[in-house]
Amino acid sequence: TINSYILRQTLGPLFAAIGIALLVLLTERMLRLLDLVLDTGGGLTVLLQMLAFLVPHYMALALPVAFFLGVLLAFSRLHHSRELDALGSAGISLSRLMVPVIILGIGLSVLSAANFAVGQPYTRYIYRALVHNVSEAAANVYLKERTFMEVKGVTFMAERIWRNSQEFARVFIYEENDKGQAIATTAERGSLHVAPKGEQSTLQLRDGVRLESPIEKPAKVMTESDTAVGQAGALQFGQLQVPIDLVGQQGFRPRGEDERELTLFELWRYRNAPPQGVTTDQMLSDFHDRLVRSLSVLFLPFLAVSFALGPRRARQAYGIAMGLLILVAYNQALSIGKSLASIDRVSPFVGQWLPFVILALGSAWLYYRSAFMVPRGGFSRFSPVSLLEEAVQLLRASLRMNRRRPSE
């Protein structure tokens, strides 16, 4: 009963924090993708697919913070409502109450490790492939009526464009081939047939004229072959298929050119034979970064409980603010350590594992003081929440003094 009660108190804020964080982060990215996606044939469906493949990336950012807030808010509520005192008087210690939270932390740490090891690399690659496909198709999407557009040496213009059906009216196409001929084609109607990746798309033209004429060159560069093919001609057609590259035909690159697209096992396996443009130090720094961030989730409950069990007179917002400040500083320390390790300025054990050890030992020490030590005055009464509250009160007092001085 107690385990389920503690979990209910923790999971509510945890899921709420994850939902809010994902909503904010995905909304920010969605606004950047709207211009690229909305005018394409995929429309809203493609946009939702791209956002779905971004969820594992943002989940790695949101999960530790959400777990920390869930535990902090749950135990802070139990502490301020004196439920912890009631449970303690019944012989249930704080360590016993931490059991379901620790089990939840182990599960979330395993989930985070799986996300870092396999989920993020594959979804990152799929997201980049979708962006590539949309960008390749944009040549056809961004055609404007009565505007000339050149794609790979072919000039195209249509007076009327129906984007949903990919049909055109009063089409003009001009190109120059390798034989020294200029080819101009006009048609009353046309429709684009998009080929699968690896094949060339075609433009189906109806009721038009095709003109071929030699390209005029200076006499000193004319050759016999130019004279031989330099025949002008005209063709009136009812239907004509013209190969065209208005839609990109090149497939996306293979996965693995970026170390962030490699799984955790591939990072270690290919650390001495990295992809082109990637160094061994970058592979190792990314490998250690994923391990450190996965293991960090295990120690967040101990840090959160130590902030939740501050003085009852202290405001709950102070504990949340100071805890989030520590998490932000820890994340920045890991990012800086990874950057330095990737250029071989420091060892990963110094730049990445040292901040982790400091967080783990600091969280364990703060929890030990909260759970097993009785304050007896002096330094033993030290509390990070009360320290922050005293700092805020001193700042307010100094501001009041500064406001009174001009009037005096």
C-alpha positions in Angstrom: 0.0 0.0 0.0 2.8 2.4 0.9 4.7 1.6 -2.2 1.8 2.3 -4.5 1.0 5.5 -2.6 4.6 6.8 -3.0 4.6 5.8 -6.7 1.2 7.6 -7.3 2.6 10.7 -5.7 5.7 10.5 -7.9 4.3 9.5 -11.2 1.8 12.3 -11.4 4.3 15.1 -11.4 6.7 13.0 -13.5 4.3 12.5 -16.4 3.1 16.1 -16.2 6.7 17.4 -16.4 7.5 15.1 -19.3 4.4 16.2 -21.2 5.1 19.9 -20.7 8.7 19.6 -21.6 8.0 17.6 -24.8 5.2 20.0 -25.7 7.5 23.0 -25.4 10.5 21.5 -27.2 8.5 19.9 -30.0 6.5 23.1 -30.5 9.7 25.1 -30.9 11.0 22.6 -33.5 7.6 22.4 -35.3 7.7 26.1 -35.9 11.1 25.7 -37.6 9.8 22.8 -39.8 6.5 24.4 -40.9 8.1 26.4 -43.8 9.8 23.2 -45.1 6.9 20.8 -44.8 3.5 22.5 -45.2 3.8 23.1 -48.9 4.9 19.6 -49.7 2.8 16.7 -50.9 3.1 15.1 -47.4 1.7 18.1 -45.6 0.7 17.5 -42.0 1.4 13.8 -42.1 5.1 14.3 -42.9 5.4 17.0 -40.2 3.9 14.6 -37.5 6.3 11.9 -38.6 9.3 14.1 -38.3 8.2 15.3 -34.8 7.6 11.7 -33.7 11.2 10.7 -34.6 12.4 13.7 -32.5 10.7 12.4 -29.3 13.6 10.1 -28.3 16.0 13.0 -28.6 13.9 15.3 -26.5 13.0 12.5 -24.1 16.7 12.2 -23.1 16.6 15.9 -22.0 13.2 15.8 -20.3 13.3 12.5 -18.5 16.0 13.3 -15.8 14.4 16.7 -15.0 10.9 15.2 -14.8 12.1 12.4 -12.6 13.8 14.8 -10.3 10.7 17.0 -10.0 8.4 14.1 -9.5 10.4 12.8 -6.5 11.0 16.2 -5.1 7.3 17.3 -5.3 6.1 13.9 -3.9 8.3 13.9 -0.8 7.9 17.6 -0.3 4.2 17.2 -0.1 4.6 14.3 2.4 7.0 16.3 4.4 4.9 19.5 4.6 1.7 17.6 5.4 3.6 15.7 8.2 2.8 12.3 6.6 6.5 11.4 6.9 6.3 12.1 10.6 3.3 9.8 10.9 5.0 7.0 8.9 8.2 7.4 10.9 6.3 7.1 14.2 4.8 3.8 12.9 8.4 2.5 12.4 8.6 3.1 8.6 11.9 4.8 7.9 12.8 7.2 5.1 15.0 4.5 3.5 12.0 2.1 3.4 10.0 4.8 1.7 12.7 5.2 -0.9 12.5 1.6 -2.1 9.8 2.2 -4.8 11.4 5.3 -6.0 14.8 3.6 -6.3 13.1 0.8 -8.3 11.5 3.3 -10.5 14.9 5.0 -10.9 16.5 1.7 -12.0 13.7 1.2 -14.6 14.1 4.8 -15.9 17.9 4.4 -16.0 17.5 1.2 -18.1 15.0 3.0 -20.4 17.4 5.9 -20.7 20.3 3.6 -21.5 18.2 1.8 -24.2 17.3 5.2 -25.7 20.9 6.4 -25.8 22.2 3.1 -27.1 19.7 2.3 -29.8 16.7 4.6 -29.9 18.4 7.9 -30.5 20.8 6.8 -33.2 18.2 5.2 -35.4 15.5 7.9 -34.9 18.1 10.7 -35.5 19.0 9.0 -38.9 15.4 8.6 -39.9 14.6 12.2 -39.0 17.5 13.4 -41.2 16.4 11.1 -44.0 12.9 12.7 -43.9 14.3 16.2 -43.9 16.4 15.1 -46.9 13.4 13.7 -48.8 11.4 16.8 -48.1 14.2 19.1 -49.2 14.7 17.0 -52.4 11.0 17.2 -53.2 11.0 21.0 -52.6 12.2 21.7 -56.1 8.7 20.7 -57.4 6.9 22.2 -54.5 8.3 25.7 -54.7 7.6 26.2 -58.4 5.8 29.4 -58.9 3.4 30.3 -61.7 4.9 32.4 -64.5 8.4 32.1 -63.0 11.4 30.5 -64.6 13.2 27.9 -62.5 16.4 26.1 -63.4 17.1 22.6 -62.0 20.3 20.7 -63.1 20.6 22.6 -66.4 16.9 22.5 -67.3 14.8 25.7 -67.4 11.1 25.2 -66.5 8.2 27.5 -66.5 4.4 27.0 -66.2 1.7 29.6 -66.3 -0.6 27.6 -64.1 0.2 25.0 -61.4 -2.1 22.7 -59.5 0.0 21.4 -56.6 -2.3 18.8 -55.3 -2.5 16.9 -58.6 1.0 17.9 -59.8 -0.4 19.2 -63.1 0.6 22.2 -65.1 -0.9 24.3 -67.9 1.0 26.1 -70.8 4.4 24.6 -70.0 7.8 25.8 -71.3 11.0 23.7 -71.0 14.5 24.6 -72.3 17.7 22.5 -72.1 21.0 22.0 -73.8 22.2 18.4 -74.4 25.7 17.0 -74.7 25.4 17.0 -78.6 25.4 20.7 -78.8 21.7 21.0 -79.4 19.3 23.4 -77.8 15.8 21.9 -77.2 12.8 24.0 -76.4 9.5 22.4 -75.7 6.1 24.0 -75.2 2.8 22.2 -74.3 -0.7 23.1 -73.4 -0.9 20.7 -70.4 1.5 18.6 -68.4 1.6 16.3 -65.4 4.5 15.2 -63.2 5.0 11.5 -62.5 7.3 11.0 -59.4 9.5 7.9 -59.7 10.8 5.9 -56.8 14.2 6.7 -55.3 16.9 5.7 -57.7 14.8 6.3 -60.8 14.2 9.5 -62.8 10.9 11.3 -62.7 9.1 12.1 -66.0 6.9 15.0 -67.2 3.9 13.8 -69.3 3.2 16.6 -71.9 0.1 16.9 -74.1 -0.6 19.0 -77.2 2.7 20.8 -77.8 5.7 21.5 -80.0 9.3 20.4 -79.6 12.0 22.5 -81.4 15.7 21.4 -81.8 18.4 23.6 -83.1 22.2 23.7 -83.0 23.8 26.0 -80.4 25.7 28.7 -82.2 29.4 28.7 -81.6 32.3 30.8 -82.9 33.8 29.5 -86.1 37.2 28.7 -84.5 35.6 26.2 -82.2 33.3 24.5 -84.7 34.1 20.9 -85.5 32.8 18.4 -88.0 30.7 16.7 -85.4 29.0 20.0 -84.6 28.1 20.3 -88.3 26.9 16.8 -88.5 24.4 17.1 -85.6 23.6 20.7 -86.3 20.3 20.0 -87.9 17.2 22.0 -86.8 13.8 20.4 -86.6 10.4 20.7 -85.2 8.0 18.1 -83.8 4.3 18.6 -83.1 3.0 16.0 -80.6 -0.1 14.9 -78.9 1.7 13.2 -76.0 5.4 13.3 -75.0 7.3 12.0 -72.0 10.3 14.1 -70.9 12.7 13.0 -68.2 13.1 15.7 -65.6 14.7 16.1 -62.2 12.2 18.4 -60.6 12.0 15.8 -57.8 15.3 14.7 -56.3 16.3 11.2 -57.2 19.3 10.5 -55.1 18.8 8.4 -52.0 19.9 9.5 -48.6 23.4 8.6 -47.4 23.9 5.4 -45.4 23.6 5.5 -41.6 26.8 6.1 -39.7 28.6 9.0 -41.2 27.9 10.9 -38.0 29.0 9.3 -34.7 25.6 10.3 -33.1 23.9 7.9 -35.6 25.9 4.9 -34.3 24.6 2.7 -31.6 26.5 2.4 -28.3 27.9 -1.0 -29.4 29.0 0.4 -32.8 30.7 3.3 -31.1 32.9 1.0 -29.2 33.4 -1.5 -32.0 34.5 1.1 -34.6 36.3 3.4 -32.1 39.7 2.7 -33.8 38.2 2.9 -37.3 35.8 5.9 -37.2 33.8 7.1 -40.2 35.3 9.7 -42.5 35.5 13.1 -40.8 35.1 11.7 -37.3 38.0 11.1 -34.9 38.5 8.3 -32.4 38.3 10.9 -29.6 34.9 12.0 -30.8 33.7 8.4 -30.8 35.0 7.8 -27.3 33.6 11.0 -25.9 30.1 10.2 -27.3 30.4 6.7 -25.9 31.2 7.9 -22.4 28.6 10.7 -22.6 25.8 8.2 -23.2 26.9 6.0 -20.3 27.3 8.9 -17.8 23.9 10.4 -18.6 22.2 7.0 -18.3 23.7 6.3 -14.9 23.0 9.8 -13.6 19.3 9.0 -13.4 20.0 6.5 -10.5 21.2 9.3 -8.1 18.5 11.9 -8.8 16.1 10.5 -6.2 18.6 11.0 -3.4 19.3 14.6 -4.5 15.6 15.3 -4.8 14.7 14.0 -1.3 17.4 16.0 0.3 15.9 19.2 -1.2 12.4 18.1 -0.3 13.2 17.6 3.4 14.3 21.2 4.1 12.8 23.4 6.8 9.0 23.4 6.7 9.0 27.2 6.9 11.0 27.4 3.6 9.1 27.8 0.4 8.8 24.8 -1.9 9.8 26.9 -4.8 13.3 27.5 -3.3 14.0 23.7 -3.3 12.8 23.4 -6.9 14.8 26.4 -8.1 18.1 25.2 -6.4 17.6 21.6 -7.6 17.1 22.7 -11.2 20.1 25.0 -11.0 22.2 22.1 -9.9 20.9 20.0 -12.8 21.6 22.7 -15.3 25.1 23.2 -14.0 25.7 19.4 -14.2 24.4 19.2 -17.7 26.7 22.1 -18.8 29.7 20.4 -17.1 29.0 17.2 -19.0 28.7 19.1 -22.3 31.9 21.0 -21.7 33.7 17.8 -20.6 32.5 16.1 -23.8 33.7 18.9 -26.0 37.1 18.9 -24.4 37.4 15.1 -24.6 36.4 15.1 -28.2 39.5 17.2 -29.1 41.8 15.3 -26.7 42.2 18.2 -24.3 41.2 16.1 -21.3 40.5 12.5 -20.6 36.9 11.3 -20.6 37.4 10.1 -17.0 38.2 13.7 -16.0 35.9 15.7 -18.2 32.9 13.4 -18.1 33.2 10.9 -15.2 34.5 13.4 -12.6 31.2 15.5 -12.7 29.3 12.3 -12.4 31.3 11.2 -9.3 30.8 14.6 -7.7 27.0 14.4 -8.4 26.8 10.9 -7.0 28.8 11.5 -3.9 27.1 14.9 -3.2 23.6 13.3 -3.6 24.5 10.4 -1.3 26.0 12.7 1.3 23.0 15.1 1.3 20.6 12.1 1.6 22.6 10.6 4.4 22.4 13.9 6.4 18.6 14.1 5.8 17.8 10.4 6.6 20.3 9.5 9.4 21.7 12.7 11.0 19.9 14.7 13.7 20.8 18.5 13.5 22.5 19.7 16.6 23.3 23.2 15.5 26.2 24.7 13.7 27.2 23.2 10.3 25.0 20.2 11.0 22.0 22.4 10.4 23.2 23.3 6.9 20.5 22.9 4.3 20.7 24.0 0.7 17.1 25.1 0.7 17.5 27.2 3.8 20.7 28.6 2.4 18.9 29.8 -0.7 16.1 31.2 1.3 18.5 33.2 3.5 20.3 34.5 0.4 17.0 35.7 -1.1 16.0 37.4 2.2 19.4 39.2 2.4 19.0 40.3 -1.2 15.5 41.7 -0.4 16.8 43.5 2.7 19.6 45.1 0.7 17.1 46.3 -1.9 14.9 47.8 0.7 17.8 49.6 2.2 18.8 51.0 -1.2 15.2 52.3 -1.7 15.1 54.1 1.7 18.4 55.9 1.3 17.3 58.4 -1.4 14.3 59.4 0.6 16.5 59.9 3.8 
